[in-house]
Amino acid sequence: MFKNIIDFIKETYKSKDFIPLHEPRFFGNEKKYINDCIDTTYVSSVGRYVNIFEKEIAKYTGAKYAVATSNGTSGLHISLILADVCQNNEVITQSLTFVATCNAISYCGAQPIFVDVDKDTMGLSPTSLEYFLKENTSIIDNQCINNKSGKVIKACVPMHTFGHPCRIEEIKEICDKYNIFLIEDAAESVGSIYKDKHTGTFGELGVMSFNGNKIITAGGGGCVITDNKSLANKAKHLSTTAKVPHKWDFNHDMIGYNYRMPNINAALLVAQLENLDDFLKNKRKLANKYKEFFKSQEYDFFEEPPQCKSNYWLNTLILNDKKQLNKFLEETNSNNVMTRPIWRMMHELPMFQHAQCGDLTNSKWLNDRVVNIPSSVVM
């Protein structure tokens, strides 16, 4: 039923072997920098490559500051702490997201609230966000109070799904109106631009991931970006066990975390960052190739939203229904072409099943139809 699609993907990647969804590419100075890191013996969280990476990713995104973390989830956790999210607070996010977003909220003892996404971005909908806040909250003493639970809604965490920017500018305006701290989950959107500005730089904080399946990778790794010097300094302090700087004394002035990116991972990532623009060009070329191919098919290829330049991290198809989706997944994966559905919605998972939800019509519609197809940089 899907043989023509399978053949097209195999022809595109010039392979009859297993084709992964998204695998890393190492074309540049990765081995050189890692060997240098080993030679210096600075392989842990202290070393020049961590500092180089922070400087270069800040420059690339246009943020004033960047703090390297062990992964994207730890970056989200620190960002929520910086937003003063704590026990029994609430955080608005989308149900159609990767579980790390909600896990980080739970680490703080807070509860998620789920609102809908837009069909044309797959990211949090400003319309749904404003409707929920208008119908369910009150501003008391400059805090946004949930009328149903009586709890403070401290933060909002929208995600740029598969690298496609959500309507983040509108979301920021709403958050400002309701005194809600905005943290962008830009884990998947390094290199993605919204209205000539890099994703992750609209909110007070933005968080990126460099997991092994991302466009650039450190094997793991993440970072927090911000224009706020005080927040950046505290993020670094929290990520290094909150140790007060001293040549020998072990003094820690608050609960901290061992979340600093190791130097050896940063060495890999510095080399990857040197090739990011080439990777993005290659992936845009692949996306255009898919777009042309699927014009003659009965399935829709998901294109970047208006006023956006997406990184096309994971190319996406919109199938006709859940039944067709399951058939597509079975046939492609049985023929050595890796495909995957979008994540199970968070409110359907046992640990979040009691969370308050707005109307999730678009999320449910996409959940029944979205599938990712191979998206690695083509060799």
DRENRORO-334524 format. One line per 3 residues: number of its first residue (from 1); their letters; for each residue x, y, z of C-alpha. Coordinates in steps of 0.5 Angstrom, whole numbers. Example, Ala and Ser with C-alpha at 12.3 -4.5 7.8 and 13.67 -1.06 7.14 Angstrom:
// residues 2
1	as	25,-9,16 ~ 27,-2,14
//
This chain:
// residues 379
1	mfk	0,0,0 ~ 6,5,2 ~ 11,2,-3
4	nii	12,8,-7 ~ 14,12,-1 ~ 18,7,2
7	dfi	22,6,-5 ~ 23,14,-5 ~ 26,14,2
10	ket	31,9,0 ~ 32,12,-6 ~ 33,19,-3
13	yks	38,16,2 ~ 41,11,-3 ~ 41,5,2
16	kdf	37,-2,2 ~ 39,-3,9 ~ 36,0,15
19	ipl	34,8,15 ~ 34,11,22 ~ 29,17,23
22	hep	35,22,25 ~ 42,20,26 ~ 48,24,27
25	rff	53,27,22 ~ 60,28,24 ~ 64,31,18
28	gne	68,36,22 ~ 73,37,28 ~ 69,32,32
31	kky	75,27,33 ~ 80,33,33 ~ 77,37,39
34	ind	75,31,43 ~ 83,28,43 ~ 85,35,45
37	cid	80,35,51 ~ 83,28,53 ~ 90,30,52
40	tty	89,36,57 ~ 85,31,62 ~ 79,36,62
43	vss	74,31,61 ~ 69,33,66 ~ 65,39,67
46	vgr	71,44,68 ~ 74,46,61 ~ 75,51,55
49	yvn	70,47,51 ~ 64,48,55 ~ 66,56,55
52	ife	67,56,48 ~ 60,53,47 ~ 57,57,51
55	kei	60,63,47 ~ 58,61,41 ~ 51,58,42
58	aky	49,65,45 ~ 52,68,39 ~ 49,64,34
61	tga	42,65,37 ~ 43,72,39 ~ 42,71,46
64	kya	46,75,51 ~ 48,69,55 ~ 48,61,55
67	vat	49,56,60 ~ 51,49,58 ~ 47,43,62
70	sng	47,36,62 ~ 41,35,57 ~ 35,39,55
73	tsg	31,36,61 ~ 36,39,66 ~ 35,46,63
76	lhi	28,46,63 ~ 28,44,71 ~ 33,49,72
79	sli	29,54,68 ~ 23,53,72 ~ 27,54,79
82	lad	29,60,76 ~ 21,62,75 ~ 20,60,82
85	vcq	16,54,80 ~ 15,50,87 ~ 11,46,91
88	nne	3,46,89 ~ 4,51,83 ~ 1,50,76
91	vit	5,51,69 ~ 1,51,63 ~ 4,47,57
94	qsl	1,43,51 ~ -1,36,52 ~ 2,34,45
97	tfv	9,34,47 ~ 15,30,49 ~ 14,27,57
100	atc	21,31,59 ~ 17,38,59 ~ 12,35,64
103	nai	17,31,68 ~ 21,37,69 ~ 15,41,72
106	syc	14,35,76 ~ 21,35,79 ~ 19,42,82
109	gaq	13,39,85 ~ 8,43,81 ~ 2,41,76
112	pif	1,42,69 ~ -5,45,66 ~ -6,43,58
115	vdv	-8,47,53 ~ -9,46,46 ~ -4,47,40
118	dkd	-5,50,33 ~ -6,45,27 ~ -1,49,23
121	tmg	4,49,28 ~ 3,43,32 ~ 5,48,38
124	lsp	1,51,44 ~ -4,55,41 ~ -5,63,43
127	tsl	-12,63,42 ~ -13,57,47 ~ -8,59,52
130	eyf	-12,66,52 ~ -19,63,52 ~ -17,58,58
133	lke	-14,64,62 ~ -20,69,61 ~ -25,63,63
136	nts	-21,60,69 ~ -17,65,72 ~ -16,71,76
139	iid	-11,76,78 ~ -10,77,85 ~ -4,81,88
142	nqc	-1,81,81 ~ -1,73,81 ~ -5,69,76
145	inn	-10,65,80 ~ -13,58,78 ~ -21,59,80
148	ksg	-22,52,80 ~ -16,50,84 ~ -14,56,88
151	kvi	-7,55,86 ~ -2,60,83 ~ 0,59,75
154	kac	7,61,75 ~ 10,59,68 ~ 8,57,61
157	vpm	12,52,57 ~ 10,52,50 ~ 14,48,45
160	htf	17,49,38 ~ 14,42,36 ~ 19,38,31
163	ghp	23,45,30 ~ 17,49,27 ~ 16,55,31
166	cri	9,56,35 ~ 6,63,35 ~ 11,65,41
169	eei	10,73,40 ~ 3,72,41 ~ 4,67,47
172	kei	9,72,50 ~ 4,78,50 ~ -1,74,53
175	cdk	4,71,59 ~ 6,78,60 ~ -2,80,61
178	yni	-3,75,66 ~ 4,76,70 ~ 6,69,67
181	fli	13,67,67 ~ 15,65,59 ~ 20,59,58
184	eda	21,56,51 ~ 22,49,50 ~ 26,50,44
187	aes	29,43,45 ~ 28,41,38 ~ 28,48,34
190	vgs	36,50,34 ~ 36,54,28 ~ 29,55,27
193	iyk	27,63,26 ~ 21,66,28 ~ 20,73,25
196	dkh	27,74,24 ~ 29,72,31 ~ 31,65,33
199	tgt	27,61,37 ~ 28,61,45 ~ 30,68,45
202	fge	22,71,46 ~ 21,68,53 ~ 25,70,59
205	lgv	29,63,58 ~ 29,58,53 ~ 32,51,53
208	msf	35,47,48 ~ 37,40,47 ~ 43,36,44
211	ngn	41,29,45 ~ 44,24,40 ~ 38,25,35
214	kii	38,32,34 ~ 41,36,29 ~ 47,38,33
217	tag	49,33,38 ~ 54,32,44 ~ 51,25,45
220	ggg	47,29,50 ~ 47,36,53 ~ 43,42,53
223	cvi	43,49,54 ~ 39,55,57 ~ 39,62,54
226	tdn	37,68,56 ~ 38,76,56 ~ 38,76,63
229	ksl	45,76,67 ~ 42,75,73 ~ 38,69,71
232	ank	44,66,67 ~ 49,67,73 ~ 44,63,78
235	akh	43,58,72 ~ 50,56,72 ~ 50,57,80
238	lst	45,52,80 ~ 48,47,75 ~ 54,47,79
241	tak	52,44,85 ~ 51,51,88 ~ 58,51,90
244	vph	61,58,92 ~ 67,59,88 ~ 73,58,92
247	kwd	80,55,91 ~ 79,49,96 ~ 73,50,100
250	fnh	67,46,99 ~ 61,51,101 ~ 54,51,98
253	dmi	49,56,99 ~ 43,53,96 ~ 40,46,94
256	gyn	44,45,87 ~ 44,40,82 ~ 50,37,78
259	yrm	47,39,71 ~ 53,42,68 ~ 55,39,61
262	pni	62,36,61 ~ 68,39,57 ~ 68,32,53
265	naa	61,33,51 ~ 62,40,49 ~ 68,39,45
268	llv	64,35,40 ~ 58,40,40 ~ 63,46,39
271	aql	65,42,32 ~ 58,40,31 ~ 56,47,31
274	enl	61,49,26 ~ 57,45,21 ~ 50,47,23
277	ddf	49,52,18 ~ 51,46,12 ~ 46,41,16
280	lkn	40,46,16 ~ 41,47,8 ~ 42,40,7
283	krk	35,39,11 ~ 31,44,8 ~ 33,41,1
286	lan	31,34,4 ~ 24,38,6 ~ 23,41,-1
289	kyk	24,34,-4 ~ 19,31,0 ~ 14,37,-1
292	eff	15,36,-9 ~ 14,28,-8 ~ 8,28,-3
295	ksq	4,33,-8 ~ 2,27,-12 ~ 0,23,-6
298	eyd	-6,23,-2 ~ -2,25,4 ~ 0,32,7
301	ffe	7,34,8 ~ 7,39,14 ~ 11,45,12
304	epp	14,51,16 ~ 8,56,19 ~ 8,63,16
307	qck	13,68,18 ~ 18,62,20 ~ 24,59,17
310	sny	24,52,21 ~ 30,47,22 ~ 26,41,19
313	wln	29,37,25 ~ 23,31,23 ~ 20,31,17
316	tli	12,30,18 ~ 6,27,14 ~ -1,28,16
319	lnd	-5,22,14 ~ -12,21,14 ~ -14,17,20
322	kkq	-11,13,26 ~ -13,6,22 ~ -8,9,16
325	lnk	-3,11,21 ~ -2,4,24 ~ -2,1,17
328	fle	4,6,15 ~ 8,5,21 ~ 7,-3,21
331	etn	9,-3,13 ~ 15,2,13 ~ 18,-1,20
334	snn	17,-8,17 ~ 21,-5,11 ~ 27,-2,14
337	vmt	25,5,14 ~ 24,8,21 ~ 18,12,22
340	rpi	14,14,29 ~ 8,17,31 ~ 8,23,35
343	wrm	8,22,42 ~ 2,20,46 ~ -1,26,49
346	mhe	1,27,56 ~ -6,27,60 ~ -7,20,57
349	lpm	-1,18,61 ~ -2,15,68 ~ 2,21,72
352	fqh	-2,26,69 ~ -9,23,68 ~ -12,28,73
355	aqc	-9,34,70 ~ -14,40,68 ~ -15,41,61
358	gdl	-17,46,56 ~ -21,43,50 ~ -16,39,46
361	tns	-19,38,39 ~ -13,40,35 ~ -8,36,39
364	kwl	-13,29,39 ~ -14,30,31 ~ -6,31,30
367	ndr	-5,25,35 ~ -9,21,30 ~ -5,23,24
370	vvn	2,25,25 ~ 8,21,23 ~ 15,23,22
373	ips	19,20,17 ~ 27,19,16 ~ 30,26,16
376	svv	38,25,17 ~ 42,30,13 ~ 43,26,7
379	m	50,24,5
//
